[in-house]
């Protein structure tokens, strides 16, 4: 069975079904009748992703096991594989993993017999983040085709930029990149435009922070960044009336975005966080069903506004 590492292996129908599932889950209670345990292994700091997964697991009725690399046997030389295998051995039913390596799944893919969900892989992948971003855009516009999406910031070091650009272009959006020239990724074949052009053309402006922890040098990259490459108050005034602002967070206020714009009328930043819980509920449910860890008759769905059964969306291909 496949782990949930990248959206590349999913069809567009499967991706849209996950987005639809996340919308449905906002309006219903969906819990598992059978007791299940999720282990959350975060080898990098996280506020939103980790706690969003924890909330998703609790809403589904799952028990959770936490992990801290600083107090684990990895400090004694234990490998990633042995650490992860331990959680499988002690009874976890699903693993949520974030790790600084780009290709950490290679060490685990064919050796772990419960579903692994990627909560962030180095600079390469962040599939649940780009799914929740897509869900936020779809909730706003009801479609992707022809939408102009500008991803602006530290493109080179951002797994969010890489995952989102690939997914949104695949779904029909026109993707552009923006930021300081030194943050451009030459391997990404999307137009690179100036921020002053970006704010006028974007239907969706997705801002990214400078990822200092992934920079080899320690040069002060923040100096003058806001005025040259950030979303200033003056630039926001030139955006389209219907345009929205996204940001995966954490936010560096006054750097990539003026502080007062974080919760302005165009901002959907905190809505993204809300959507993240339901996207992760959808992913967990789909994977647990696919692996046969739960079955459809073990899911309780309580509709509050009608809608499609979650299990039917999980079956669709």
LUMPA-395090 format. One record per atom (N, C-alpha, C): residue in three letters; x, y, z. Coordinates in steps of 0.02 Angstrom, whole numbers, padded with zeros to 5 digits, always signed. Example, Ala and Ser with C-alpha at 12.3 -4.5 7.8 and 13.67 -1.06 7.14 Angstrom:
<rs>
ALA+00660-00284+00390ALA+00615-00225+00390ALA+00660-00165+00390SER+00642-00112+00354SER+00684-00053+00357SER+00645+00002+00394
</rs>
This chain:
<rs>
UNK+00042-00060+00000UNK+00000+00000+00000UNK+00044+00063+00000UNK+00017+00117-00028UNK+00055+00179-00032UNK+00049+00220+00031UNK+00106+00250+00051UNK+00105+00299+00104UNK+00083+00366+00074UNK+00068+00415+00116UNK+00048+00481+00091UNK+00109+00527+00095UNK+00150+00524+00043UNK+00212+00563+00043UNK+00209+00621-00004UNK+00177+00613-00062UNK+00173+00664-00113UNK+00106+00658-00148UNK+00083+00714-00176UNK+00021+00713-00214UNK+00032+00690-00286UNK+00093+00681-00306UNK+00108+00663-00375UNK+00077+00596-00395UNK+00070+00551-00346UNK+00044+00485-00361UNK-00032+00482-00361UNK-00065+00537-00341UNK-00138+00540-00340UNK-00165+00570-00404UNK-00221+00545-00427UNK-00255+00573-00485UNK-00288+00639-00465UNK-00306+00679-00515UNK-00340+00742-00501UNK-00407+00730-00468UNK-00440+00675-00486UNK-00504+00658-00454UNK-00493+00643-00380UNK-00441+00605-00364UNK-00427+00589-00294UNK-00411+00652-00254UNK-00373+00697-00285UNK-00356+00760-00251UNK-00419+00801-00238UNK-00462+00807-00289UNK-00523+00846-00280UNK-00569+00813-00229UNK-00569+00746-00226UNK-00610+00712-00176UNK-00586+00728-00105UNK-00520+00732-00096UNK-00493+00750-00030UNK-00514+00822-00012UNK-00512+00867-00061UNK-00534+00936-00049UNK-00608+00937-00032UNK-00648+00900-00069UNK-00720+00896-00055UNK-00732+00866+00013UNK-00695+00813+00031UNK-00701+00782+00097UNK-00688+00834+00152UNK-00636+00875+00142UNK-00619+00924+00193UNK-00676+00974+00202UNK-00708+00994+00146UNK-00765+01040+00151UNK-00823+01006+00188UNK-00836+00943+00172UNK-00891+00906+00205UNK-00878+00899+00280UNK-00816+00888+00299UNK-00800+00876+00369UNK-00809+00937+00413UNK-00812+00996+00382UNK-00826+01057+00420UNK-00897+01058+00447UNK-00941+01017+00417UNK-01012+01021+00433UNK-01039+00955+00461UNK-00995+00914+00487UNK-01019+00851+00514UNK-00971+00825+00568UNK-00996+00779+00607UNK-00953+00742+00654UNK-00935+00676+00621UNK-00871+00661+00619UNK-00848+00598+00589UNK-00798+00566+00637UNK-00817+00510+00666UNK-00773+00476+00714UNK-00769+00402+00699UNK-00715+00371+00724UNK-00705+00299+00715UNK-00733+00262+00776UNK-00768+00206+00763UNK-00795+00165+00817UNK-00740+00125+00851UNK-00688+00108+00813UNK-00635+00065+00840UNK-00578+00107+00868UNK-00547+00088+00924UNK-00492+00128+00952UNK-00430+00124+00909UNK-00403+00182+00891UNK-00343+00186+00850UNK-00295+00236+00881UNK-00230+00227+00865UNK-00178+00270+00893UNK-00136+00298+00836UNK-00126+00364+00837UNK-00081+00397+00790UNK-00018+00420+00827UNK+00040+00407+00798UNK+00103+00431+00826UNK+00128+00489+00784UNK+00145+00544+00816UNK+00166+00605+00782UNK+00241+00616+00795UNK+00281+00605+00744UNK+00354+00609+00750UNK+00378+00671+00712UNK+00393+00724+00750UNK+00415+00786+00720UNK+00488+00798+00738UNK+00530+00795+00687UNK+00603+00804+00697UNK+00623+00877+00683UNK+00574+00918+00664UNK+00583+00990+00655UNK+00529+01026+00695UNK+00543+01088+00716UNK+00492+01125+00754UNK+00429+01136+00712UNK+00372+01137+00746UNK+00308+01148+00712UNK+00257+01172+00762UNK+00218+01221+00743UNK+00160+01242+00782UNK+00096+01219+00748UNK+00085+01246+00687UNK+00022+01233+00651UNK+00015+01161+00628UNK+00064+01134+00593UNK+00056+01068+00564UNK+00048+01015+00619UNK+00091+01018+00669UNK+00088+00967+00722UNK+00021+00971+00759UNK+00002+01030+00780UNK-00059+01036+00820UNK-00122+01028+00777UNK-00116+01043+00713UNK-00172+01030+00667UNK-00183+00955+00660UNK-00129+00916+00654UNK-00136+00843+00652UNK-00164+00817+00718UNK-00140+00843+00774UNK-00165+00822+00839UNK-00240+00835+00845UNK-00262+00893+00823UNK-00333+00910+00826UNK-00373+00865+00779UNK-00346+00853+00719UNK-00380+00808+00671UNK-00388+00739+00700UNK-00335+00713+00731UNK-00338+00646+00761UNK-00389+00643+00818UNK-00390+00694+00859UNK-00437+00695+00915UNK-00509+00701+00890UNK-00521+00741+00839UNK-00589+00747+00811UNK-00613+00680+00782UNK-00566+00640+00757UNK-00584+00574+00730UNK-00590+00521+00785UNK-00575+00540+00847UNK-00581+00494+00903UNK-00519+00452+00914UNK-00462+00472+00885UNK-00401+00434+00893UNK-00363+00454+00956UNK-00326+00407+00984UNK-00277+00423+01036UNK-00213+00445+01001UNK-00173+00486+01036UNK-00112+00511+01005UNK-00051+00497+01049UNK+00005+00484+01017UNK+00069+00474+01051UNK+00117+00527+01024UNK+00147+00564+01069UNK+00193+00617+01050UNK+00265+00590+01050UNK+00310+00629+01020UNK+00380+00608+01015UNK+00423+00670+01015UNK+00478+00668+01050UNK+00527+00723+01051UNK+00596+00695+01036UNK+00627+00714+00980UNK+00693+00687+00965UNK+00746+00705+01017UNK+00736+00761+01052UNK+00785+00784+01101UNK+00789+00736+01161UNK+00735+00701+01175UNK+00735+00656+01233UNK+00729+00583+01212UNK+00744+00568+01150UNK+00737+00500+01124UNK+00805+00466+01118UNK+00804+00402+01099UNK+00866+00364+01091UNK+00904+00384+01028UNK+00876+00429+00988UNK+00915+00455+00932UNK+00977+00492+00957UNK+00972+00519+01018UNK+01029+00550+01049UNK+01085+00500+01065UNK+01067+00435+01065UNK+01116+00382+01077UNK+01138+00348+01012UNK+01116+00375+00956UNK+01136+00348+00892UNK+01084+00306+00856UNK+01023+00302+00882UNK+00971+00262+00849UNK+00953+00292+00781UNK+00942+00250+00732UNK+00926+00273+00664UNK+00853+00294+00659UNK+00838+00332+00606UNK+00769+00351+00592UNK+00726+00289+00584UNK+00751+00239+00546UNK+00713+00178+00535UNK+00696+00143+00600UNK+00745+00134+00644UNK+00732+00099+00707UNK+00684+00137+00752UNK+00688+00204+00750UNK+00642+00245+00788UNK+00571+00235+00763UNK+00562+00240+00698UNK+00495+00234+00669UNK+00468+00163+00678UNK+00511+00113+00668UNK+00490+00043+00676UNK+00467+00029+00747UNK+00497+00063+00795UNK+00477+00055+00865UNK+00403+00074+00875UNK+00383+00130+00845UNK+00314+00152+00853UNK+00265+00104+00820UNK+00286+00074+00764UNK+00244+00022+00733UNK+00239-00038+00780UNK+00296-00057+00810UNK+00298-00117+00852UNK+00257-00110+00915UNK+00254-00050+00943UNK+00217-00041+01006UNK+00143-00028+00995UNK+00121-00026+00931UNK+00049-00025+00920UNK+00018+00035+00887UNK+00059+00081+00861UNK+00030+00138+00825UNK-00004+00112+00761UNK-00059+00145+00743UNK-00096+00126+00682UNK-00080+00172+00623UNK-00051+00230+00637UNK-00032+00277+00584UNK+00025+00320+00610UNK+00069+00341+00565UNK+00126+00382+00583UNK+00124+00447+00544UNK+00132+00503+00579UNK+00137+00568+00548UNK+00209+00592+00560UNK+00246+00604+00506UNK+00318+00618+00513UNK+00337+00682+00478UNK+00376+00724+00513UNK+00410+00781+00482UNK+00485+00772+00496UNK+00525+00782+00442UNK+00597+00773+00449UNK+00632+00821+00402UNK+00693+00842+00422UNK+00729+00892+00383UNK+00758+00866+00318UNK+00763+00800+00310UNK+00790+00772+00248UNK+00738+00774+00192UNK+00760+00785+00131UNK+00714+00787+00074UNK+00684+00719+00058UNK+00723+00667+00070UNK+00704+00600+00046UNK+00700+00548+00102UNK+00677+00569+00160UNK+00677+00524+00218UNK+00633+00462+00207UNK+00582+00466+00164UNK+00538+00408+00154UNK+00576+00349+00122UNK+00629+00363+00085UNK+00666+00310+00052UNK+00690+00257+00101UNK+00706+00279+00162UNK+00731+00233+00214UNK+00675+00190+00244UNK+00613+00212+00234UNK+00557+00181+00269UNK+00506+00147+00224UNK+00503+00167+00162UNK+00446+00155+00118UNK+00422+00083+00117UNK+00468+00035+00109UNK+00449-00035+00100UNK+00458-00076+00164UNK+00472-00042+00220UNK+00487-00078+00282UNK+00435-00066+00337UNK+00393-00016+00328UNK+00345+00001+00380UNK+00276-00020+00356UNK+00239-00055+00399UNK+00177-00088+00379UNK+00114-00054+00405UNK+00119+00010+00421UNK+00062+00052+00436UNK+00071+00117+00397UNK+00017+00153+00383UNK+00023+00212+00340UNK+00065+00268+00371UNK+00109+00296+00330UNK+00149+00354+00348UNK+00121+00415+00311UNK+00111+00469+00347UNK+00087+00531+00317UNK+00141+00584+00325UNK+00160+00612+00269UNK+00214+00661+00266UNK+00189+00728+00292UNK+00219+00751+00347UNK+00203+00817+00375UNK+00257+00868+00359UNK+00299+00852+00311UNK+00352+00898+00289UNK+00417+00861+00278UNK+00444+00868+00217UNK+00507+00835+00199UNK+00556+00886+00172UNK+00602+00908+00215UNK+00655+00954+00195UNK+00629+01013+00155UNK+00660+01024+00096UNK+00640+01078+00051UNK+00596+01052-00005UNK+00576+00988-00001UNK+00546+00955-00059UNK+00470+00951-00058UNK+00441+00925-00005UNK+00369+00909-00005UNK+00335+00931+00059UNK+00273+00954+00050UNK+00228+00967+00108UNK+00157+00957+00082UNK+00137+00895+00071UNK+00074+00882+00035UNK+00011+00904+00072UNK+00008+00897+00138UNK-00053+00919+00171UNK-00059+00995+00173UNK-00002+01030+00173UNK-00004+01104+00170UNK-00031+01127+00103UNK-00006+01098+00049UNK-00031+01121-00017UNK-00103+01099-00028UNK-00124+01044+00003UNK-00194+01024-00001UNK-00239+01074+00035UNK-00218+01097+00094UNK-00260+01144+00131UNK-00259+01212+00096UNK-00204+01230+00064UNK-00202+01292+00025UNK-00250+01287-00034UNK-00249+01229-00068UNK-00294+01219-00125UNK-00367+01219-00101UNK-00380+01189-00043UNK-00448+01188-00016UNK-00472+01259-00001UNK-00427+01301+00025UNK-00444+01371+00040UNK-00460+01409-00024UNK-00419+01399-00075UNK-00431+01432-00140UNK-00497+01408-00170UNK-00508+01343-00168UNK-00569+01315-00198UNK-00631+01339-00160UNK-00626+01345-00095UNK-00682+01369-00055UNK-00700+01441-00075UNK-00649+01480-00093UNK-00658+01550-00111UNK-00685+01559-00182UNK-00655+01523-00230UNK-00669+01535-00301UNK-00711+01480-00334UNK-00716+01422-00302UNK-00754+01364-00329UNK-00721+01331-00390UNK-00662+01353-00408UNK-00627+01324-00465UNK-00553+01345-00461UNK-00511+01317-00505UNK-00441+01334-00510UNK-00422+01361-00579UNK-00459+01340-00629UNK-00441+01353-00699UNK-00434+01428-00713UNK-00375+01448-00735UNK-00363+01516-00755UNK-00347+01564-00698UNK-00352+01541-00635UNK-00334+01585-00579UNK-00259+01600-00581UNK-00242+01663-00570UNK-00172+01682-00568UNK-00148+01680-00495UNK-00104+01633-00482UNK-00078+01622-00414UNK-00004+01642-00414UNK+00014+01689-00370UNK+00084+01709-00363UNK+00109+01684-00295UNK+00163+01646-00296UNK+00196+01623-00235UNK+00258+01667-00226UNK+00261+01703-00171UNK+00313+01754-00163UNK+00352+01744-00099UNK+00418+01744-00105UNK+00460+01738-00046UNK+00522+01697-00059UNK+00541+01657-00009UNK+00602+01616-00013UNK+00586+01551-00050UNK+00580+01557-00116UNK+00558+01501-00158UNK+00607+01443-00154UNK+00670+01458-00157UNK+00722+01406-00162UNK+00721+01357-00103UNK+00705+01382-00044UNK+00710+01340+00016UNK+00643+01316+00042UNK+00589+01328+00004UNK+00522+01315+00030UNK+00490+01253+00000UNK+00475+01203+00043UNK+00437+01145+00020UNK+00366+01165+00002UNK+00340+01217+00035UNK+00272+01240+00019UNK+00269+01267-00052UNK+00320+01305-00072UNK+00322+01332-00140UNK+00325+01276-00191UNK+00368+01227-00179UNK+00376+01172-00227UNK+00311+01131-00233UNK+00282+01114-00177UNK+00221+01073-00178UNK+00162+01111-00208UNK+00154+01174-00188UNK+00097+01213-00212UNK+00102+01228-00287UNK+00160+01247-00310UNK+00168+01263-00381UNK+00149+01203-00424UNK+00172+01144-00405UNK+00158+01084-00443UNK+00083+01067-00441UNK+00053+01069-00382UNK-00018+01051-00377UNK-00063+01101-00411UNK-00054+01165-00398UNK-00101+01216-00424UNK-00097+01221-00499UNK-00038+01215-00528UNK-00033+01216-00601UNK-00066+01155-00631UNK-00060+01098-00597UNK-00092+01037-00620UNK-00168+01043-00619UNK-00195+01081-00571UNK-00267+01090-00564UNK-00294+01146-00610UNK-00249+01179-00646UNK-00272+01228-00696UNK-00256+01300-00681UNK-00224+01314-00624UNK-00206+01383-00609UNK-00144+01404-00648UNK-00137+01470-00658UNK-00076+01497-00688UNK-00031+01519-00631UNK+00026+01486-00624UNK+00070+01497-00566UNK+00129+01541-00585UNK+00142+01591-00542UNK+00199+01636-00550UNK+00238+01636-00484UNK+00301+01653-00488UNK+00344+01657-00429UNK+00372+01727-00422UNK+00386+01747-00361UNK+00414+01814-00349UNK+00457+01812-00287UNK+00503+01861-00281UNK+00545+01865-00223UNK+00613+01894-00240UNK+00657+01895-00191UNK+00725+01918-00203UNK+00759+01872-00254UNK+00798+01898-00300UNK+00830+01857-00351UNK+00870+01798-00321UNK+00899+01807-00263UNK+00940+01754-00233UNK+00897+01697-00207UNK+00831+01707-00202UNK+00786+01655-00178UNK+00751+01618-00235UNK+00769+01634-00296UNK+00740+01601-00354UNK+00768+01530-00360UNK+00724+01483-00379UNK+00745+01414-00391UNK+00746+01402-00466UNK+00805+01395-00494UNK+00812+01388-00566UNK+00780+01324-00593UNK+00766+01276-00550UNK+00736+01213-00572UNK+00661+01218-00580UNK+00631+01271-00554UNK+00558+01279-00559UNK+00541+01319-00621UNK+00506+01287-00666UNK+00492+01317-00732UNK+00427+01357-00732UNK+00426+01410-00690UNK+00369+01455-00687UNK+00396+01526-00695UNK+00357+01572-00724UNK+00381+01641-00732UNK+00398+01673-00665UNK+00454+01708-00662UNK+00476+01743-00602UNK+00466+01817-00613UNK+00422+01849-00573UNK+00403+01918-00585UNK+00418+01961-00525UNK+00418+02027-00535UNK+00429+02074-00480UNK+00367+02079-00436UNK+00376+02096-00374UNK+00320+02101-00327UNK+00270+02154-00349UNK+00295+02210-00376UNK+00250+02263-00398UNK+00205+02239-00455UNK+00228+02194-00496UNK+00186+02163-00548UNK+00140+02111-00517UNK+00166+02074-00469UNK+00128+02019-00439UNK+00064+02043-00405UNK+00068+02098-00368UNK+00009+02120-00330UNK-00048+02143-00376UNK-00031+02165-00436UNK-00082+02189-00481UNK-00115+02133-00521UNK-00080+02078-00531UNK-00106+02024-00573UNK-00136+01966-00533UNK-00118+01959-00470UNK-00135+01898-00432UNK-00208+01896-00412UNK-00239+01838-00422UNK-00302+01823-00389UNK-00288+01794-00319UNK-00232+01759-00314UNK-00210+01730-00251UNK-00136+01748-00242UNK-00120+01782-00188UNK-00051+01799-00172UNK-00031+01759-00111UNK+00014+01711-00121UNK+00037+01667-00067UNK+00107+01689-00045UNK+00112+01714+00016UNK+00175+01740+00042UNK+00212+01687+00082UNK+00278+01689+00079UNK+00321+01641+00116UNK+00372+01680+00156UNK+00391+01653+00213UNK+00443+01684+00253UNK+00512+01667+00226UNK+00563+01704+00249UNK+00632+01687+00234UNK+00651+01630+00281UNK+00675+01575+00253UNK+00691+01516+00294UNK+00765+01517+00314UNK+00778+01557+00365UNK+00848+01567+00387UNK+00882+01502+00406UNK+00844+01454+00433UNK+00874+01391+00455UNK+00900+01349+00398UNK+00879+01364+00336UNK+00902+01325+00278UNK+00955+01363+00238UNK+00976+01421+00261UNK+01027+01460+00226UNK+01096+01442+00254UNK+01143+01429+00210UNK+01210+01412+00232UNK+01246+01473+00261UNK+01233+01532+00232UNK+01265+01592+00258UNK+01221+01624+00311UNK+01250+01669+00349UNK+01213+01703+00402UNK+01206+01778+00387UNK+01207+01796+00324UNK+01201+01866+00304UNK+01132+01892+00324UNK+01127+01954+00341UNK+01063+01983+00360UNK+01020+01992+00297UNK+00977+01943+00286UNK+00937+01943+00225UNK+00872+01983+00235UNK+00858+02006+00295UNK+00796+02041+00309UNK+00801+02115+00291UNK+00860+02143+00292UNK+00869+02215+00282UNK+00838+02236+00216UNK+00793+02285+00219UNK+00759+02314+00161UNK+00714+02264+00124UNK+00706+02203+00150UNK+00666+02153+00114UNK+00594+02175+00107UNK+00566+02202+00160UNK+00494+02219+00159UNK+00479+02270+00104UNK+00519+02322+00100UNK+00506+02373+00050UNK+00519+02349-00021UNK+00568+02306-00029UNK+00586+02283-00097UNK+00542+02224-00121UNK+00527+02177-00075UNK+00496+02114-00097UNK+00434+02094-00058UNK+00417+02131-00005UNK+00361+02112+00037UNK+00295+02143+00017UNK+00241+02120+00050UNK+00175+02149+00038UNK+00167+02208+00087UNK+00181+02268+00061UNK+00174+02329+00100UNK+00102+02352+00097UNK+00085+02401+00139UNK+00018+02430+00138UNK+00003+02461+00070UNK+00052+02493+00040UNK+00042+02525-00025UNK+00030+02472-00079UNK+00066+02417-00077UNK+00056+02365-00128UNK-00012+02332-00120UNK-00034+02320-00058UNK-00099+02288-00048UNK-00155+02329-00079UNK-00149+02395-00079UNK-00201+02438-00108UNK-00207+02429-00183UNK-00155+02402-00215UNK-00156+02393-00288UNK-00180+02323-00307UNK-00197+02281-00259UNK-00222+02214-00275UNK-00293+02217-00300UNK-00313+02166-00337UNK-00382+02161-00361UNK-00430+02158-00302UNK-00490+02183-00313UNK-00539+02183-00258UNK-00554+02113-00232UNK-00556+02064-00277UNK-00575+01996-00257UNK-00515+01954-00236UNK-00454+01981-00241UNK-00394+01942-00227UNK-00390+01923-00153UNK-00358+01866-00140UNK-00348+01844-00071UNK-00274+01835-00056UNK-00258+01839+00008UNK-00189+01832+00032UNK-00184+01768+00073UNK-00135+01727+00056UNK-00121+01666+00094UNK-00050+01668+00122UNK-00039+01628+00174UNK+00027+01621+00204UNK+00026+01557+00245UNK+00074+01511+00234UNK+00074+01448+00272UNK+00094+01457+00345UNK+00125+01516+00360UNK+00151+01530+00427UNK+00207+01481+00445UNK+00251+01497+00493UNK+00248+01556+00535UNK+00260+01621+00496UNK+00230+01675+00520UNK+00232+01739+00487UNK+00286+01782+00519UNK+00327+01813+00478UNK+00374+01864+00502UNK+00343+01932+00486UNK+00305+01958+00534UNK+00270+02021+00523UNK+00320+02078+00509UNK+00304+02118+00460UNK+00347+02174+00442UNK+00404+02154+00396UNK+00406+02090+00377UNK+00458+02067+00330UNK+00423+02049+00264UNK+00393+01990+00260UNK+00359+01972+00197UNK+00289+02003+00193UNK+00261+02025+00250UNK+00194+02055+00250UNK+00190+02107+00306UNK+00158+02163+00291UNK+00146+02214+00343UNK+00101+02184+00397UNK+00116+02198+00460UNK+00081+02166+00515UNK+00006+02176+00511UNK-00017+02235+00493UNK-00089+02250+00491UNK-00125+02213+00436UNK-00089+02183+00389UNK-00121+02147+00334UNK-00133+02073+00350UNK-00105+02049+00404UNK-00111+01978+00421UNK-00185+01960+00431UNK-00224+02006+00458UNK-00295+01993+00469UNK-00339+02043+00432UNK-00315+02068+00375UNK-00354+02115+00336UNK-00410+02079+00299UNK-00453+02116+00264UNK-00511+02088+00230UNK-00491+02036+00178UNK-00435+02046+00145UNK-00414+01999+00093UNK-00380+01936+00121UNK-00359+01939+00183UNK-00321+01884+00212UNK-00364+01823+00226UNK-00337+01765+00209UNK-00369+01701+00226UNK-00320+01658+00267UNK-00273+01691+00300UNK-00219+01656+00333UNK-00244+01611+00390UNK-00288+01637+00431UNK-00313+01596+00487UNK-00366+01547+00463UNK-00399+01562+00408UNK-00445+01513+00378UNK-00406+01453+00352UNK-00345+01465+00325UNK-00303+01410+00304UNK-00291+01362+00362UNK-00277+01390+00421UNK-00263+01348+00479UNK-00324+01306+00497UNK-00383+01337+00494UNK-00445+01299+00507UNK-00453+01243+00456UNK-00443+01259+00392UNK-00450+01209+00339UNK-00400+01152+00347UNK-00342+01167+00377UNK-00291+01116+00385UNK-00314+01058+00428UNK-00354+01072+00479UNK-00379+01018+00522UNK-00422+00970+00481UNK-00467+00997+00439UNK-00514+00954+00402UNK-00480+00918+00344UNK-00431+00950+00313UNK-00391+00916+00262UNK-00355+00856+00292UNK-00327+00866+00351UNK-00289+00811+00382UNK-00335+00757+00408UNK-00395+00774+00429UNK-00445+00723+00445UNK-00461+00682+00383UNK-00468+00715+00326UNK-00484+00679+00264UNK-00427+00632+00244UNK-00366+00655+00249UNK-00308+00614+00230UNK-00302+00553+00276UNK-00308+00565+00341UNK-00304+00509+00389UNK-00358+00457+00376UNK-00419+00480+00365UNK-00475+00434+00353UNK-00464+00394+00290UNK-00444+00427+00236UNK-00433+00392+00173UNK-00378+00340+00179UNK-00323+00358+00211UNK-00266+00311+00216UNK-00283+00252+00261UNK-00317+00264+00316UNK-00335+00209+00361UNK-00384+00161+00327UNK-00428+00187+00286UNK-00474+00144+00248UNK-00435+00105+00194UNK-00391+00139+00158UNK-00353+00106+00105UNK-00311+00049+00131UNK-00283+00058+00190UNK-00239+00006+00219UNK-00279-00048+00255UNK-00345-00041+00258UNK-00386-00092+00291UNK-00381-00090+00366UNK-00356-00035+00395UNK-00350-00029+00467UNK-00418-00015+00498UNK-00459+00022+00461UNK-00529+00029+00478UNK-00571+00011+00417UNK-00635-00001+00428UNK-00681-00017+00373UNK-00739+00032+00377UNK-00776+00036+00323UNK-00829+00087+00318UNK-00879+00082+00375UNK-00894+00021+00397UNK-00944+00013+00451UNK-00917+00033+00519UNK-00852+00052+00522UNK-00823+00075+00585UNK-00818+00151+00588UNK-00849+00185+00540UNK-00848+00258+00538UNK-00918+00284+00552UNK-00923+00328+00601UNK-00987+00359+00617UNK-00988+00429+00587UNK-01038+00442+00544UNK-01045+00508+00514UNK-01111+00539+00536UNK-01107+00597+00566UNK-01167+00632+00588UNK-01172+00698+00549UNK-01217+00700+00500UNK-01225+00758+00457UNK-01263+00813+00494UNK-01239+00874+00484UNK-01275+00932+00511UNK-01305+00975+00456UNK-01278+00970+00395UNK-01305+01010+00340UNK-01313+00968+00277UNK-01319+00902+00285UNK-01322+00860+00225UNK-01253+00851+00196UNK-01250+00831+00132UNK-01185+00823+00099UNK-01172+00751+00079UNK-01111+00740+00054UNK-01092+00674+00029UNK-01061+00632+00084UNK-01075+00567+00085UNK-01042+00523+00134UNK-00966+00523+00124UNK-00929+00528+00178UNK-00856+00527+00174UNK-00831+00462+00145UNK-00862+00406+00163UNK-00840+00342+00138UNK-00848+00336+00062UNK-00900+00368+00034UNK-00909+00367-00038UNK-00854+00407-00073UNK-00833+00463-00043UNK-00779+00502-00072UNK-00713+00465-00067UNK-00703+00425-00014UNK-00642+00386-00007UNK-00638+00332-00061UNK-00696+00305-00081UNK-00696+00251-00132UNK-00682+00278-00201UNK-00697+00341-00214UNK-00691+00368-00282UNK-00618+00372-00304UNK-00607+00362-00369UNK-00539+00364-00396UNK-00535+00417-00451
</rs>
